[in-house]
Amino acid sequence: MQISGNKILITGGASGIGLGLTERFIQEGNTVIVCGRREEFLAAAATKFPTVITRICDLSDESERIDLLNWISENHPDTNVLINNAGIQNWMSVQEDSFYDRAHEEITTNVLAPIHLANLFAGLKSIKTIMNVTSGLAFIPMAKAPVYCATKAFMRSFTLSLRRQLKDADIEVIEMIPPALNTDLGGKGIHDAYPPVSEFIETIFEQLKEGKLELTFGMSEGRLKTNNDTIVAGFNMMNP
């Protein structure tokens, strides 16, 4: 992926990892569009970064995902990078009365939305890169967040297939695999002891400049290596 000169759509780009990516991509000379459902977060991002373009969009709603594509096609047809970053994490038990409803919301946001957007945006002539944000929890689940971990394992698998399918279309598929970071994912204060987003972003951009397709940091690096040592040969055999 070229680091500068792009027009990039980042879902969930107004907070957490998404905001860190927004800031750094702007610094590298890119035009950044961020979408999200919380207007106050989008307004704060636009105030902090005056060049950012914002769009209110509830990605859990299928019609709004389609509207997003149509808006991009009409107003920003030169958008060439999609970053599927938006996600939610619920710490919950299957014994809770609210479990199914919260699981449904999590699966819709973390799985159905990014695979739908990948399908929609892969059809844009301008698209050159699709980046999916997964997690180190895709390899080893944390039982307190059972559905979140499963959604990230799904996205890890989907991304491997997506990369192979889009190879001949000349669309690069990148996977970003963060470990736990100091964000509000899962709730305020839960991840305060973990590394700041800024350290993660710096490492990610070093790897992007090296042309890597799987971007890791901290614990996720070792988990990816162990996983790949196990499956790469088999994947290549099954997918010639």
C-alpha angles and dihedrals in degrees: 000000000000109000098213139036096043134126104223132192112206118188112213087013097149099073143029117353090353092059091047090053091047092054095046096044090051089051089053092057102263132135109238129202117191126192131190143140099247109084094194092057092049091049091050091050091050090050092050094043109030094190095057118110115218134201127183108227134157101212092194087072113080093206091054091053089054090046088052091055092048091049091050092047092051102038106023107025090156092066104131104170129059118190113192098204106137114109145142131218125205124192101207148132127243086232093066117104090229094050099103096046092049091044090051091052091048094049092047094051099037101038117012095044098051095042090049091049091048089053093047098044096042084071093060111102091218097056114112103156137035116187122191121196111217127159145241083250088071087079102039117020126222106221093216089068101035100159095041091054091048092051091053092048087052092050091048090055093042092051092054090054093042091055091052094045095049097043094097090045088061092239113139115219117204128186120208111200112190124184120213110311135181098272135117092254107138092011141320116298097010094107101030093119095056129092119286121259090243092066091049093049093051092053092045092053092050088056093046089055089052090055096246119162097200113055119198142173133190114327094005090066094064093042092053092049093050091047094048093047086059104042112022096086092046093046092052091048092052094042109042 
